[in-house]
Amino acid sequence: MTTLADLDIPHLESWIGREEVAQDIVTPGLAERFAATFGDWVLSEGDAVPPGLHWCLAPPAVPEGGLGPDGHPKRGGFLPPVSFPNRMWAGGEVTFHAPIRVGDEVTRTSRIESLKTKEGRSGPLVFVSVRHVLTVGTTRVIEERQDIVYRPDARSDTPKGAGGEGTPGQDDFVAGPVTLFRYSAMSFNGHRIHYDHPYVTETEGYAGLVVHGPIQATLLINAAARDLGTEGLSVAYRGLAPLISGQPARIHKDEGRYWLEKRDGTATFEARASRDS
């Protein structure tokens, strides 16, 4: 197994400070598809798009030959070429300064902010933090830090994410294969754990298709926005455990903490929300 000692950390740290700029227009079609995917789970406020739609703007359009075996873009472009095979969206923090509206042209400026290593319970980890600033004209609408974690293969006798199945209740969210397909299409996300059942179960060892982290974060951020309002809302979010397609999950909240919990009591994603005064 690859260890932290096998990585050329100074070479990887040379990516810190790299920037890229991307632009996209919020089309009525994207807003309609986003609303059709999430339904009443997200806010509907005139021509302002719901919190979380920005994760579907300006996704990298990498030709198929530029993808790695997991469906992500090959290593060594904007992100550093960490050689650990598994790469996941671990969490981050997002602040909403002003609404994004249908028809807006949004510019996203991204910068590699840090690279850190850690020995976790399941083995070595590399965390890469990316800072994003989204603007419409001269207005800064969203600031965000995203944390990406890289880790070696970690196998166990129990498939990752198993447990918590059952018939959903009225207040449960369930992401089926169609939901995952729609979100992958909107965000142009080629990660195979979200649509390739043989790959996700046989190669990566999950119990089934994995629900996207941004889907879960979108649910929690919109729940917080209902309570606190969107403008000035800051949300720190992180993934805790895999949520598998078909597993019911319910939103819970307590004093600014929001989390998704499966039937077996496993919390899969959490967010802590506050609002600028």
N, C-alpha and C positions, 0 to 999 in steps of 0.2 A: 504494500500500500504506500502511496506517496505521502510523505510527511512534510511538515513545514521546512525542515532542513533541506529538502530536495528542491525547494523553490528559490529562485533568484529574486529575493525580496527587493534589493536596490534597483534591479531592472524594472520590476513591477511598479515600484514607487515613482519611477520616471514618468509614469502616466499622470501623476497628480498635477493638476493645473491645466490639463488639456480641456479644450472647449469645442463645442459644436453648436451650430444654430440651425433650427428647423422652423418652417412656417406651415400653417394650414388654415383653411377657412372653415368655419362652423356652418355646414350646409344644413338646410332643412331636412334633407334625407338622413343625415347622421343623427340629428336630434330625434327624428321619428323612430329610427331603428333602436336608439338607446332607450327611449321611452317604452317601445314595444318589448324590449328585453327585460326591463326592470319593473314596469307597471307602477303600481301604487307604492312600491318600496322606495321610490325616489320622488323628490319634490317637483312640482309643476308650477312655475311662477312666471306667467306671461312668456316673453321671448328670452328670458334668462334660462340658460341650460342648467340641469341639475348638477350639484357637486359630484365630481368623479368623472364627468364626461371628458374632462381634459386629458385623461389617460388614453383616450381613443384618438387624440389629435397628433398628427405628424409622426406616426410610427415609422421606424426605419424600414425602407422598402429594399430589402436585400435580395438579389437574384438567388434562385435555388442553389446554384453552385457555390454561393457564399455562405451556406448554412452548415452548421456542425451536425453531428449525429443526433443531437437532442432536438434539433429543429431551431435552435437559437442561431443568430449570426456567429460565424467562426470567431475565435478569440483573436485579440490583437488589433482591433479597429479602434473605435473610441474607447471601449473598455479594455483594461489591461488583460494580457493573455494568461490568466491564472489557470494552471493545468489541471486543477481538480475537476472531475467530470460533471458533478452536479452543481447547478446554478439556480438559485431561487431568489425571489423578491421577498426580503425578510421583513421590511417595515420602513418607517420613516416618519416624517412630520410635514404637514401641509397647512398653509395659511391662506385664507381666501380674503383678498383685499377689496375686490370689486367684482361684479358679475360679468360672466362671459355670455354674450347674446348670439342668437342665430344671425348669421351674416358677418360676424366679426372675423377679421384676419388676425390670427394669434401667432406670435413669435415666441419660440421657446429657446432660451439660451441655457445650455447645460455645461457644467464644469465638474471634473473629477476633483472631489474635495479631500478625500483621505483614503488610505488603505491600511487596514489593521489586521493583525493575526491573533488567533486565540485557540487555546486547547479546550474544546468543549467536551461534554460528557460522551458524545458520539465520535469524537476524534477531532483532528485539526480543522480550523475554519479560517477563511479569509473574508473580511468584510470590506466592500468597496462602497463608499458613500458618494453620491452624485447630487450636486445642487442644481436645481432648475429654477429659472425665473421666467414666468410667462407674462407677456405684455400684449396689450391691444393699443396700437399707436404708441403714445408716450405714457399710457397708464399701466402700471404694474398691477396685474389682476391676481396672480397666484405666485407664491414662493413655496418651494418644496425641497426637502432632502429625502432622497430614496437610498435605502441600504440594500445592497445586493450581497448575498452570501454564497460562497463557493465552498464545497466540501467533497471529500472522497466518497466513493460508494460505501454505503452503510447497510449491510444486510442483516436481517433478523428472521427468526422462525415465524413471526407474526407479520402479516402484510401491514405496511404503514397505513394508518388511517382506518383500520378495521374497527368496527363497533359503532353502536348508536343508530343502527338501522331501525326502521319501523314505519308505520303508517303516519303521515304528517297530520298535524293538527291545523286548525284555522290560522294560528299565529306563527306557523313554521314557514321558513324559507327552504325551498328545495330546488337545487340546480340540477336539472337533468341534462342529458347529452345535447339537446337542442340549445339550451341556455349557454352551455360551454362553447358550442359551435358558433352561435351568434356573437358571443363576446370575443372569441378568437378572431372572427372575421372583422368585426369593427375595429379591433386594436391591432390587426395584422400580426397576431401573435402565433408564431409557428411552433412553440414549445409542445413537443409531442405528448407530454403528460396530460394534456387537456383534451386530446381527441383520439389518440392511438392506443386502444385498449391492450393489445399484445405487448406493445413497448412499455407502457406504464406499469403493467403487472409483472412482466417477465424480466425486463431489463432494470427498472428502477424500484421494483418491489413494493408498489402501492397496492391497496385493496381494490382500486378501480380508478376511473378518470378523476383527476384532481381539480377541484374548483379553484379558479384563479384567485390569487390574493387580492388583486384590485376589485374583483366582484364583491368580496367580503368587506373590503375597506369602503367601497361605495355604499353598501348597506348601512354601515355604522356611521359614516360621515353624514349621510342623509338623516339618520335618526337623531344625531346631535344637532343638525341644522334645524330640524323641526322644533327642538327645545330652545336653542340658543340664537337662531338666526344664522344666516350664511356669511354676511359681510363682517369681517373681523374675526371669523371663526378660525381657531387653530386646533389641529387634531394631530396628536402623536399616535401612530398605529403600529402594530406588529403582528406577525403571524406566530401562533403558538403551537398548532398541530394541524395535520392535513384534514381538510374537509373533502369527502369523496362524493362524487355525483350520486344523487338519489338519497343521501342521508339528510333527514330533516335537521334544521338548526334554528334556534330561536334567539332573537335579540333580547339581551338583558341590559339593565342600566342601574347604576348606583353612584350618585354624587360625582357626576362627570365622567365616570367610566362606563363604557359601552362594550359589550362583548357578545360574540356568537357562541352558543353552546349546543352541543349535540345531545341526543337522548340519554347517552350514558354519562353525562356530566362533563364531558371533555370540552373545554373552551378552545376554539380553533383560531379565533382572531379577536384582538381587543384594540380599543381606541380610548384615549383620554382627551377630552375636549375642554376648551376654555374659549372665552371670547374677550377681545380687547375692549376695555371700557371706553 
